[in-house]
Amino acid sequence: MPVTEQKMVVTPDGARIAYEVREARPGLLPILALHGVLVGTSNWVHQMLRLPQFHWIAPSFRGHGESSETDETPEIEQAALDALAVLDAEAVEQAVVIGNSLGATVALALALLRPERVLALLLAEPSIPQLISDQAGQRLTKQAARAQAFLDAGQIDEALDIFLTPRVGADWRRKVGSRRLAEWRHNVLSTPRWFEAVNAFNPGPGPLASLDVPTLIVYGANTQRTYKELTQAVAEALPGARLAVVPDAGHGSPADNPEAFNQILLEFLKELGLA
């Protein structure tokens, strides 16, 4: 088997969900890794390569990579069901589920929908704008609207600039390889719709408060203020969750500081007797 195997599953509604599998050997702890909007499964390259003691499963959300395009109005719950379809295809009954940004929100939705399938959650900067003031949701909506206006005008790099400059720097074109840049230019076409999906996600305080899954929530020490506020709001809504900070990292802490993020992940799993 190749080091990383590329696979595909077809969901009940006919969508194709592409996913990557690494170290699928019997007895290894499965980790379902859900990526952030735009970046795709490269979100987890430093975890999949540096932690080979786990069975890694990394799907691409609709509109990302080789997966089907999104509907006009994608839903967080549907993305969670897509992730479950991937687990089913791999015959994995239970997994640790980790997510970053959009992936963290989807991971939380998955745990709310099917808690019996989730051994533990590590959520890197999840977002539920409904938990805090309208201002946070409005900031995300304005960002999505600006990006959509550029996309409608065929200005793809200008749309990318909205999301990448605050995280990577204004010289982001020089910092990424041609393959990743091509991937991002494809993925950004669905990014505004996923922002709207996050804004619409509202599981309600009751389900959040009653979630009985070991949960660690993290954010980057250098993340943007909006994302920090959103992360802290989710942590407060989950009474059993712990909150940790990834040093020298922004919104994409798994890639920004993989050494620190991986150490936090390993310590969390060891505390639970899973590693």
Secondary structure, DSSP 8 states (H G I E B T S, - for coil): --SEEEEEEE-TTS-EEEEEEE---TT-EEEEEE--TTTGGGGGHHHHHH-TTEEEEEE--TTSTTS----SS--HHHHHHHHHHHHHHTT-S-EEEEEETHHHHHHHHHHHH-GGGEEEEEEES---GGGS-HHHHHHHHHHHHHHHHHHHTT-HHHHHHHHHHHHH-TTHHHHS-HHHHHHHHHHGGGHHHHHHHHHH----HHHHHH--S-EEEEEETT--HHHHHHHHHHHHHSTT-EEEEETT--S-HHHHSHHHHHHHHHHHHHHTT--
